[in-house]
Amino acid sequence: MYDLVIVGMGIGGITAGIYAKRANLNVLLLDKGMPGGMLNNIEVISNYPGLLNVKGADFANKLLDQVKDLEIPYKFEEVKEIKLDKDEKIVVTSKEEYRAKNVIIATGTKPKFLGLDNEKDLLGRGISTCATCDGAFYKGKDIAVVGSGSSALQESLYLAKICHKVYILNRKDAFKGEKILESKVKKTDNIEIIYGVNIKEYHEKDGKISHITLDNGQDLEVAGVFIYIGYKPNTEMFKDLEITDDMGYIMVNEKYETKIKGIYAIGDVIKKDIYQLVTAANDGIYAVSNITRIVN
């Protein structure tokens, strides 16, 4: 029986694990993929206090190093559901079941897509949501980035160093990302911004994207499309608990606890005003602090 099982090893989940270990809680970290979560998709982080232009993957590795140094137990297993047995929580994974007094859900978000017919079929064959993962495949080629936020801007700057030309397809008439990134984008010679457009159709040849048609009738010959139009909470596996709103966000109180006693949620899976690395870490600290008061 664990005092606490934490589902998700992004910065929020790992921070919660660190503070749980320091509070002498019997804790277990679970994640289905790479530790660090979305950090691994970020080329450079420049807005986290104390870290100067650190690569996202390097930051993720340092977080895992800290987990190992503190000897916090962790396992890479996909969580399928959480079941209730009186006051106990049963975390069901692809391999095992783990019983806990408390659970923190920190599963983060996943990218949204445009919803075009052949989009999912072309994922990995011209369509991507991770420039640092796939950018090298498009060296010297023309590509398009869809989006208007900081992610779209930052990843466009990264891709501009690799690709021949980057088209930014902004569905609006202005950007909503950080102004410093917008300024850099507008000063980059091989980035062209097209405002007020959507992709109408992906065209493919030999199973890969050959060109795209925009809803203004324009055709662009691009080898790849990188989509950054936002994210949605990764909470489908918890739907039977009935703790999410209509958008899939987990509803919590000021203690980060859901309506089910002993089940908490932190980070990007909850509805809040600001989604940043520092706020996710902050959520983890508060949740564990509230759990510690109960357990101890």
C-alpha positions in Angstrom: 0.0 0.0 0.0 1.4 3.3 -1.1 0.7 6.6 0.7 0.7 8.3 -2.7 0.8 7.2 -6.4 1.6 10.0 -8.9 0.4 9.4 -12.4 2.6 11.4 -14.8 6.3 12.4 -14.7 6.2 15.9 -16.2 7.5 18.7 -14.1 4.4 18.8 -11.9 4.4 15.1 -11.2 8.2 14.9 -10.5 8.0 18.0 -8.2 5.2 16.3 -6.3 7.4 13.2 -6.1 10.3 15.1 -4.7 8.3 16.8 -2.0 6.5 13.5 -1.2 9.9 11.8 -0.7 11.2 14.6 1.5 8.0 14.3 3.6 8.8 10.6 4.0 5.8 9.4 2.2 5.8 6.0 0.5 5.4 7.2 -3.0 5.4 5.8 -6.5 5.8 7.6 -9.8 4.2 6.2 -13.0 4.4 7.3 -16.6 3.8 5.6 -19.9 6.5 7.4 -21.8 9.5 9.6 -21.5 10.1 11.4 -18.2 9.6 15.1 -18.5 6.5 14.9 -20.6 6.1 17.8 -23.0 9.5 19.1 -22.0 11.0 16.7 -24.5 9.2 18.6 -27.3 10.6 22.0 -26.4 13.8 23.1 -28.1 14.9 25.7 -25.6 13.4 26.9 -22.3 14.2 30.5 -21.5 11.6 31.5 -19.0 12.2 29.2 -16.1 13.9 31.0 -13.1 17.6 29.9 -12.7 17.9 28.1 -16.0 19.4 30.0 -18.9 18.3 28.7 -22.3 18.3 25.0 -21.4 17.1 22.4 -23.9 13.8 20.8 -22.9 15.2 17.3 -23.2 18.2 18.2 -21.0 15.9 19.6 -18.4 13.8 16.5 -18.5 16.9 14.4 -18.0 18.0 16.5 -15.0 14.6 15.9 -13.4 15.0 12.2 -13.8 18.5 12.4 -12.4 17.0 14.0 -9.3 14.4 11.3 -9.0 17.1 8.7 -9.1 19.3 10.6 -6.7 16.5 10.7 -4.1 15.7 7.1 -4.8 12.1 7.8 -5.6 10.5 4.6 -7.0 9.2 5.0 -10.6 7.9 2.7 -13.3 7.2 3.2 -17.0 3.7 1.7 -17.3 0.6 3.1 -19.0 -2.2 3.9 -16.5 -5.5 2.5 -17.9 -7.9 3.6 -15.1 -8.3 4.3 -11.4 -10.7 2.1 -9.4 -12.1 2.7 -5.9 -12.2 0.2 -3.1 -13.7 1.9 -0.1 -11.0 4.4 1.0 -8.3 2.8 -1.2 -7.5 3.7 -4.8 -6.4 1.1 -7.2 -4.3 2.4 -10.0 -4.5 -0.1 -12.9 -1.7 -0.1 -15.4 -0.9 -2.1 -18.5 1.1 -4.4 -16.3 0.0 -4.2 -12.6 -2.4 -2.8 -10.1 -1.2 -0.5 -7.3 -3.1 0.3 -4.2 -2.7 3.8 -2.6 -4.3 6.0 0.0 -3.9 9.0 -2.3 -3.4 9.6 -6.0 -2.2 12.7 -7.8 -3.1 12.9 -11.5 -0.5 14.8 -13.5 -1.0 13.4 -17.0 -0.7 16.7 -18.8 -2.1 17.4 -22.3 -1.9 16.2 -25.8 -1.9 18.2 -29.1 -5.0 19.1 -30.9 -5.3 18.5 -34.7 -7.2 20.2 -37.5 -9.6 17.3 -38.1 -9.1 16.9 -41.8 -9.9 13.5 -43.4 -6.4 12.1 -44.0 -4.7 13.9 -41.1 -4.2 11.0 -38.8 -3.0 8.8 -41.7 -0.3 11.3 -42.5 1.0 11.7 -38.9 4.7 10.8 -39.1 4.5 11.0 -42.9 4.4 14.8 -43.3 2.4 15.9 -40.2 4.0 16.4 -36.9 3.4 18.2 -33.5 7.1 18.1 -32.4 9.7 20.2 -34.3 12.6 18.9 -32.1 11.6 15.3 -32.7 11.0 15.5 -36.5 12.6 18.7 -37.8 15.8 17.0 -39.0 13.7 15.0 -41.5 13.0 18.3 -43.4 16.4 19.7 -43.7 16.6 22.0 -46.7 12.9 21.6 -47.5 9.9 23.9 -47.3 7.5 23.3 -44.4 4.4 25.0 -42.8 3.7 25.7 -39.2 0.0 26.1 -38.1 -0.7 28.2 -35.1 -0.5 31.7 -33.4 0.8 31.0 -29.9 4.2 30.8 -28.3 4.7 27.2 -29.3 4.1 27.9 -33.0 6.5 30.9 -32.9 9.3 29.1 -30.9 9.2 26.0 -33.1 9.1 28.1 -36.3 12.4 29.7 -35.2 13.9 26.3 -34.6 12.7 24.9 -37.9 14.0 28.0 -39.7 17.5 27.0 -38.8 17.0 23.6 -40.5 14.5 24.1 -43.3 14.8 26.1 -46.5 11.6 28.0 -45.9 8.9 28.1 -43.1 5.4 29.3 -43.7 3.5 30.2 -40.6 -0.2 29.8 -41.2 -2.0 32.0 -38.6 -5.7 31.4 -38.6 -6.1 34.8 -37.0 -5.0 38.3 -37.9 -2.5 38.6 -35.0 -0.3 36.4 -32.8 -1.2 35.6 -29.2 2.3 34.3 -28.2 5.1 36.1 -26.4 6.0 39.4 -28.1 9.8 38.7 -27.9 9.2 35.5 -30.0 7.0 37.3 -32.5 9.6 40.0 -33.0 12.3 37.3 -33.7 10.0 35.5 -36.1 9.3 38.7 -38.1 13.1 39.4 -38.4 13.9 35.9 -39.7 14.4 36.0 -43.5 13.2 32.5 -44.4 9.9 32.7 -42.4 6.8 33.9 -44.2 3.6 34.6 -42.3 0.2 34.2 -43.9 -2.6 35.6 -41.8 -6.3 34.6 -41.8 -6.0 31.2 -43.4 -6.7 27.5 -42.7 -5.5 24.4 -44.4 -8.4 23.1 -46.5 -6.8 19.9 -47.8 -3.6 17.8 -47.6 -2.4 16.4 -50.8 -0.2 13.4 -50.8 2.1 11.5 -53.1 3.6 8.1 -52.3 2.1 8.2 -48.9 3.6 11.6 -47.9 2.5 15.2 -48.1 3.3 16.8 -51.4 1.4 20.1 -51.0 -1.5 21.7 -49.2 -4.4 23.9 -50.2 -5.5 26.8 -48.1 -9.0 28.0 -47.8 -8.1 31.2 -49.7 -7.4 29.0 -52.7 -3.6 29.2 -52.4 -1.5 26.0 -52.9 1.8 25.6 -51.0 4.4 23.0 -51.9 5.6 21.8 -48.5 7.1 18.6 -47.4 5.8 18.8 -43.9 3.2 20.5 -41.6 3.8 21.1 -38.0 0.6 21.8 -36.0 0.5 24.0 -32.9 -3.1 24.9 -32.4 -3.4 24.1 -28.7 -3.7 21.1 -26.4 -6.4 19.1 -24.7 -6.2 17.4 -21.3 -5.1 13.8 -21.3 -7.8 12.5 -19.1 -9.9 9.9 -21.1 -8.7 7.1 -18.8 -10.4 8.8 -15.8 -13.8 9.4 -17.4 -15.5 6.7 -15.2 -14.6 8.7 -12.1 -16.8 11.6 -13.3 -14.3 14.2 -12.2 -13.9 16.1 -15.4 -15.8 19.0 -17.0 -17.1 19.1 -20.6 -13.7 20.0 -21.9 -12.0 17.1 -20.2 -10.3 19.2 -17.5 -10.3 17.7 -14.0 -12.2 19.8 -11.5 -10.4 20.4 -8.2 -10.8 22.6 -5.1 -8.2 25.0 -3.5 -6.4 22.0 -2.1 -6.1 20.4 -5.6 -8.4 17.6 -4.5 -11.3 16.3 -6.7 -14.7 15.5 -5.4 -13.3 12.0 -4.6 -11.4 12.2 -1.3 -7.8 11.2 -1.9 -7.7 11.9 -5.6 -5.9 15.1 -6.6 -4.9 16.7 -9.9 -2.2 19.2 -10.8 -0.7 20.9 -13.8 -2.2 21.1 -17.3 -5.0 18.7 -16.6 -6.8 21.2 -14.4 -8.5 24.4 -15.5 -6.5 27.5 -14.5 -5.5 30.9 -15.8 -1.8 30.3 -16.4 -0.2 27.2 -17.9 3.6 27.3 -17.3 6.3 25.0 -16.0 6.6 27.0 -12.7 2.8 26.9 -12.1 2.8 23.1 -12.7 5.6 22.7 -10.2 3.7 24.9 -7.7 0.6 22.8 -8.1 2.7 19.7 -7.1 4.0 21.3 -4.0 0.6 22.4 -2.8 -1.0 19.1 -3.5 1.6 17.1 -1.6 1.5 19.6 1.3 -2.2 19.0 1.7 -1.7 15.2 1.5 1.1 15.3 4.0 -1.1 17.0 6.6 -3.6 14.1 6.3 -1.1 11.2 6.1 1.2 12.4 8.9 
